[in-house]
């Protein structure tokens, strides 16, 4: 009797594990695109970062970490990119879809000199333009 109860218990556990292991969710292509663009972009990294200050390209700069779950709003962490900050974070920034990725615009008025940060993110590259 104990063997029969133990067998039934083990069989029911295996069936529940098999059922819960199967997923009928299909992949969401938007999540794939988001995961490809959500990266850390740097001058010498695998995902390139180009930074322009008032129209002139800057060769010495840090990195930008970008993340988004829906490509409608994104979070940014600028590290040694914005003068006056070693690190600056912006959250829930509206994103606009482009043919190759997304674009953004951030206005930072917290420093002595207000700065407008615009940019584009595409597969493998981010371009940031700082304007004072």
C-alpha positions in Angstrom: 0.0 0.0 0.0 2.8 2.4 0.9 4.5 1.6 -2.4 1.3 2.4 -4.4 0.8 5.7 -2.6 4.5 6.7 -3.1 4.2 5.7 -6.8 1.1 7.8 -7.2 2.7 10.8 -5.4 5.8 10.6 -7.6 3.8 10.2 -10.8 1.6 13.3 -9.9 4.8 15.3 -9.2 6.3 14.3 -12.6 3.1 15.2 -14.4 2.8 18.6 -12.7 6.5 19.4 -13.6 6.0 18.4 -17.2 2.9 20.6 -17.5 4.5 23.6 -15.9 7.6 23.2 -18.0 5.7 23.6 -21.2 5.2 27.2 -22.3 2.8 28.3 -25.0 4.2 31.8 -25.0 5.6 32.8 -28.4 8.6 35.1 -28.5 7.8 38.7 -28.7 10.0 40.4 -31.4 9.8 43.7 -29.6 11.5 42.1 -26.5 14.3 40.8 -28.8 14.9 44.2 -30.3 14.9 45.7 -26.8 17.5 43.2 -25.5 19.7 44.0 -28.5 19.7 47.7 -27.9 19.9 47.6 -24.1 23.7 47.6 -23.6 26.7 49.6 -22.4 28.1 51.7 -25.2 31.8 52.8 -25.1 34.4 54.1 -27.4 36.5 50.9 -27.3 33.7 48.4 -26.4 31.9 46.0 -28.7 28.9 48.5 -28.8 30.4 51.8 -30.0 29.7 55.2 -28.6 30.4 58.5 -30.4 30.1 61.7 -28.5 29.8 65.2 -30.0 30.1 68.4 -28.0 28.6 71.5 -29.7 29.2 69.8 -33.1 32.8 68.7 -32.4 33.5 65.0 -31.9 35.1 64.2 -28.5 37.7 61.4 -28.6 38.1 61.1 -24.8 34.9 60.0 -23.1 33.5 57.3 -20.9 30.4 55.1 -21.5 26.6 55.1 -21.6 24.5 52.3 -20.2 21.1 52.2 -21.9 18.2 49.9 -20.9 14.6 49.8 -22.0 11.8 47.2 -21.7 9.4 48.5 -24.3 11.5 50.9 -26.5 9.0 53.7 -25.6 10.9 54.9 -22.5 14.5 54.2 -21.6 17.0 54.6 -18.7 20.5 56.0 -19.2 23.6 56.2 -17.1 26.3 58.5 -18.5 29.7 57.8 -17.0 32.4 60.4 -17.8 30.4 61.8 -20.8 28.7 64.9 -19.5 31.2 67.6 -18.3 30.7 68.3 -14.6 29.5 64.8 -13.7 31.5 61.6 -13.2 28.2 59.8 -13.5 24.7 61.0 -14.3 21.5 58.9 -14.4 18.3 59.7 -16.3 15.2 57.5 -16.0 12.0 57.1 -18.1 13.2 59.2 -21.0 10.8 59.1 -24.0 12.2 57.3 -27.0 11.2 57.9 -30.7 11.4 55.1 -33.2 13.7 55.5 -36.1 14.3 53.3 -39.1 17.3 51.7 -37.5 16.6 52.0 -33.7 15.5 54.8 -31.4 16.3 58.5 -30.7 16.1 60.5 -27.5 16.3 64.0 -26.1 17.3 64.9 -22.5 17.4 68.4 -21.0 19.6 68.7 -17.9 19.2 72.0 -16.0 20.8 70.8 -12.7 24.4 72.0 -13.5 25.7 75.6 -13.8 25.4 75.3 -17.5 22.2 73.7 -18.9 22.9 71.0 -21.4 20.7 69.4 -24.1 21.5 65.8 -24.8 20.2 64.2 -28.0 21.1 61.0 -29.6 20.4 57.9 -31.6 20.8 54.3 -30.7 21.0 51.7 -33.5 22.2 48.1 -33.6 25.8 48.3 -32.3 26.1 52.1 -32.0 25.0 55.1 -29.9 25.6 58.7 -31.0 25.3 61.3 -28.3 25.3 65.1 -29.0 25.8 67.5 -26.1 24.8 71.1 -26.7 25.3 74.0 -24.2 
